[in-house]
Amino acid sequence: MSSLKRNNVTVSGAGEQAMVFVHGFGCDQHMWRLVAPAFEDRYQVVLLDLVGSGQSDLTAYNPARYSTLQAHAHDVLEVLHELHLNQVVLVGHSVSAMICVLAAIAEPARIARVVLVAPSPRYLNDEGYVGGFERADIDELLEAMDSNYLGWSAGVTPLIMGNPERPELAQELNHSFCRTEPTIARHFARVTFLSDNRADLPRLRTPALILQCAQDALAPLAVGNYLHQQLPGSQLVLIETSGHCPHLSAPALTIAAIKQFLAAETPAAS
């Protein structure tokens, strides 16, 4: 099957250089609707659904293949190959920030820059590292998903989204979670929350922008600072919003930060 069909790829815009947007857990490409169009005047904008999400080919989701984030990174690169894209700007939200990092490490000549929106290389705390969660917290989260996925989604999405004064944002995220096939969501959650990509970070030589939310229950400030220290030449921008989804809660600030990063001279690789 074509990677474009498998990942439900859509292309818009008029630029020569491509920007590829990759969504986070429980979401799909629609979540970029407030940000991606702002780049269509200068970039070829490519949107996709990770296998197992949105309108992707759900039959392609093999739990053994997708037991690590590397498989998703490989899928992203297949899309770039099929579209004959080079010097790409990869934009990844949450778990897909690490997927984009892995793709850029695998084919650095093809990726010009990476934009990491609310990223985390590891959600679990470790000695000398603050990820935000103890193992018991993650085990409880996964058990709740197993016992009552829809109830878990309704309870957790307000925490993920933040911005309690705008309940429609959490409702949208909840609806997105509920549209995800529960068996796939539970498997992908385990891969997401138990992954550890810290050892991969020093291998990234692509210029990176880290967009950190001021108050994020999933990726605290310590995580953004850690990433900034581990990625040579990276830029760290703090977005004044709560929650884990600035592309929905603060799209104008997100767009402005990305545009400033893209307008700057490309820093030399370290």
N, C-alpha and C positions, 0 to 999 in steps of 0.2 A: 504493500500500500504506500502511496505517496505520503511523505512526511507532512505535506501541506494539508492533506485531507485528514490524516491521523490526528494532527494537532489543531485542526479547524483554523488554519491561518487566514487572516485577513490583512490586506495591504491597502494603504491609502497614502496620500501626500504626493509631493512633487519633487522632493530633493534628490540629489545624487547619492548622498550618504544615508544609510539606514539607521533608524532607531528601533530596537526590538524590545517590547515590553512583556515582562513575564510576571504573572500574578502569584499571589501567596496561597497558603493552605485554605481549602474550602471556598475558593473564589474562582473567577474566570476572567477572561479578557475584558468583560464589560466593566469591571472595577476601575479600568483606566480611562473611562469615558470623559472624566473631568480634567485630565492631564494630557493625554496623547494628542488630541486635536490641536493643542497649542503649538505643536512642532510640525504640523503637516505642511506649513508654508516653506520650510527649509529642509525637511527630511522625508525620506520614504518611511512611513510609520508601519511597523509590522506588529500585529497582535496575534497571540496564540493562546490555546488552552493546553495546559499540561495534560498528558495522558491520564485519564481518570477523572478529569474535571471538565465542567462546562459541556460544550458540544464536541469534545474530542471523541475518538473511537474508544469507547469503554471496553470493548472486547480486546483491545491491545494491552490492557493493564494486567500484566503478569506479576503477581506479588514477589516471585523470586527475582525477576529482572529488576523490579523497582524497589528492591530492598535497601538500596543506597541512593543518594542524590545524584551519583554519577550517571545513572541511566537517564535521568531527566536532562542533565547537562548534554549528554550525547544526542538526545532528541532535539534540543535547541540548535546544536551544531548541524544536525542533519537538515533542519529548516534553512539555516544560512547557506548551506551547500546547494540545496535545491533551488534557492532563489539567486544563487551566484552573488552573494553579498560579501563584501570585504570592508575593512575599516568601520566596523559596526559599533554603534553605541548600544550596549546592553543595559537595560533598566530592570532590576529585579526587586520585588517586594517580599519582605520577610524571609521565608525559607528559600524563595527563588533568588534572593540576593546571593546566597551561597551556591545555588545552581549556576548563576552567572559567573561567579568567581571560578568555579570548576571548569566552566566552558572556556573562560579566558586563559586559564592555565594550560588547558589542553591545546588550544590553538591561538597563541598570543598574536600571531601575525594577522589574524582575521578580526580581532577585537581591538578597537581603538581606545575605548573608554568603558568603564562600568559605573553605573549609578546604583548604589545599594540603599534601598529604602527600608528603614527599620530592620536592619540586619541583625543576625546573631549567629556566631559560629558554633555556639554550644549553649543550650538552655539550662543545663544542669550546673550547679555550683561545683567547684573543684578546688583543690588546695591552691591558694593564690589566685583564684579566678572566681569572679562573681557573674554567674549566668542568670540568676534570678529565681531558680527553683532548686529545691532539694529533691532527691530521688522519690521520696514519699509523696511529694506534691504531684509529680508527673504520674506516678503509679495510680494515685487517686483520680487524676484527670482521665487517664486511659480506662480505668475501671468504670467511671461514670459514663464514658462514651459507649462502652460495651453493654452496659445495662439499660441505658435509655438515651440513645443518640439525640433524639429530638429534644428531650428535656435538657440534656447537657448543653446543646446548642443554644437554647433559649436562655440558659443561665450564664453561659460564659461570654456570649457575644457583647453584652454591655460592658464587661470588664475589658475585653479586647479593644473595643471601639473607643471607650472613654467618652468625653463630651456628653455627660448625662443631660445637659440642657437641650440636646438635639437627639431625642430618642429615635428619630427616623433613621439615623445612621446605623444604630445597633439593630434595628428592625431589618434594614437592608442586608446587613451582614448575616443575620440569622436566616433570612430567606435564602441567601446564597449557600450557607452551610446545609440547609435542609434540602436543597436541590441536589446536593452531592450524594452519590450512592453510598449508603452507610458503611458497607463492607470495605469499600475503597478508602473512604474517609478514615476509618479506624486504622487501617494499615498505614496509610500515608502519615497519620498523626504519630504513630510509633516511630516511623523513619525520621520524621521531622524533629520531634522532641528528644529523641535519644541519639541524634547525630552529633558528631564532634568533628568540626572542620578546622580546628585551630592549627593543626600541623600543616594545613594547606596554605594558610595565609602568606607565609614568607615566600612562597613560590609565585605569587601574583606579581607581575611586573607591569601590568596595565594600569594607567592612571585611574584612580578611583575616587568617587564622591560618596561619602557616608552621610545619609540624612537621618538624624537622630531626633526622635520626638522628645519634648521636654519631660513628659510624664508618660511612660510606657510600661504597662504591667508585664509585658512579655520580654521586652529588651530594655532593661534599665540603663541609665546614663553610663554606668561602669562598662557596659558592653560596647557602647559607641567609642568610649575612650580607649578600650582595649584594642578594638579594630584599628583605630587611628594609629596607635603605637606599632601595631604589627604590620601595617601596610605602608611600605616606604613611599613617601611622596603623596599620600592620600590627603584629601580635604575632608574635614568634619564640619557639618553645618547643623546647628540645633534649630529645629522648627518649633515655634511656640504653639504647640497644641498638645492635648492629651490623647492617649490611645496609641494604637499600633498601625493606624491607617491614614497617614497624612495626605495621601492622594485623594481621600474622600473627605476628610475633616478640614484640611487646609490646602486645597488644590492650588490656589494662587501662590502661596508661599513655596510649595513644592515645585511648581513650574519656574518660579523666579530663581530658586537655588540651582535647578538643573541648567537653566539658560546661562546663568553666570558661570557655572563650571564649564559648559561647552564653549563659551565665548573666550575663556582664558586660554593663553598659550599652553599647549600640551607640555606638562612637566617632563623632564628627562627621567627615564626609568632608572631605578636604583639597582 
